[in-house]
Amino acid sequence: METAHIGRRIAYWRDRRGFTQSDFGRLMGQTKRWVQDIEGGQRQQDPRLSVLLRAAEVLRVPLEQLLTDGQPTPPPASEPPPEALAVIDVLYETAVPTDPPVRLDTLRRQLEYCCDAFQACHYGALGRDLPQLMLQAQRASDDAGPDAGEAHALLSRVLQLSASFLHKYGAVTAVQAAVVADRSLAAAERSGDAVAIGAASRRVAKSLTYQDRPHQAVAFAIDAAQRLHDALVARGPLGLSTLGMLYLNAAIAASAEERSTAAVRRATGHVDRADEVADRQGADLNEDFTMFGPTNVRLHRIDVLTRFEDGWSALEAAETLTPGAVADMTRERRAQHLITMARAQLLARKKEKAAESLIEAAKLAPEEVKGRQSSVDLVKDVVGATPIPSAALRSLATACGLTA
């Protein structure tokens, strides 16, 4: 084995996890000098397999990532949580027409309730109510007569929410989320409604991102924004919110590229275009449950910088936020921002601040932290980087099924 290459890879993943050499040495049961030697390729012997296995476990990467320079191999998919399975189970079912179709105004009220549940991070309740709404909206679309366009748009909106819900669980539901997103776009196209088409298009773009196809995701979102631009602008705040979110989705997709000056410039350029739309809109509005506006654009700018692992720039960008503006965001957006801040703080070696952000996020929206693998992994990283975790952090780790 090439010891120098292995050491370089260990240093790379250690830095990505926000661990100092002392942190990593402690987790490995070794000294800081041992870490310096192995990362510098100065060990007299190749690392034993048992040592590499332990390092891979601590760094939360497959062993082959320490042995080769290939692309990271995603971990094997695990079972989706019960609330997500409930939605997945109805994807290939059809509504049995034993009862009269549900009226569209009734379906709209049910959809609004489910959207409120999503923005409040009540995912268990959403998993309970969303499957039946999906079946009822599908039947209303199938049976629609003169109101066909409206029914198709409503079905698209239900499926968009379903895709967003499944996206919460990452890789384990990525395939099913893509299926739902595609169906939502098909229903939107049948409706002929520009807002529905634009909103469904950003779910498709997000699905492409989750399928590790960021370039296609960016192209899809930008193409939709350009194609629908005039029609969306004509719809006022509702259309502007849809347009702005397409640019923000493009920015998030672009941030999946390998970090470089050009990649950062491209991603932040999409945020800049969303900022222009937000300025035209003039305020933070929850049109179509987007919570789009100047504050949401700033939150995405911080998120993009964090995804590029530039914690210091992300924290600097966060200084432009006003507490009152963030407080007016939905619970889901506030919790997501706290999780993003925790990532940025860990990257900047502000471990105590990262722990505080995660604890606050868990108090605000428990299901957003404890029910999502990406958040649980972040809790694990923060615990691992903290020499003496606080009682609150240990309690959060226990609630996430971790040991601290």
Secondary structure, 3 states (H helix, E strand, C coil): CCHHHHHHHHHHHHHHCCCCHHHHHHHHCCCHHHHHHHHCCCCCCCCCHHHHHHHHHHHCCCCHHHHCCCCCCCCCCCCCCHHHHHHHCCCCCCCCCCCCCCCHHHHHHHHHHHHHHHHCCCHHHHHHHHHHHHHHHHHHHHHCCCCHHHHHHHHHHHHHHHHHHHHCCHHHHHHHHHHHHHHHHHHHHHHCCHHHHHHHHHHHHHHHHHCCCHHHHHHHHHHHHHHHHHHHHCCCHHHHHHHHHHHHHHHHHHCCCCCCHHHHHHHHHHHHHHHHHHHHHCCCECHHHCCECHHHHHHHHHHHHHHCCCHHHHHHHHCCCCHHHHHCCCHHHHHHHHHHHHHHHHHCCCHHHHHHHHHHHHHHCHHHHHCCHHHHHHHHHHHHHCCCCCHHHHHHHHHCCCCC
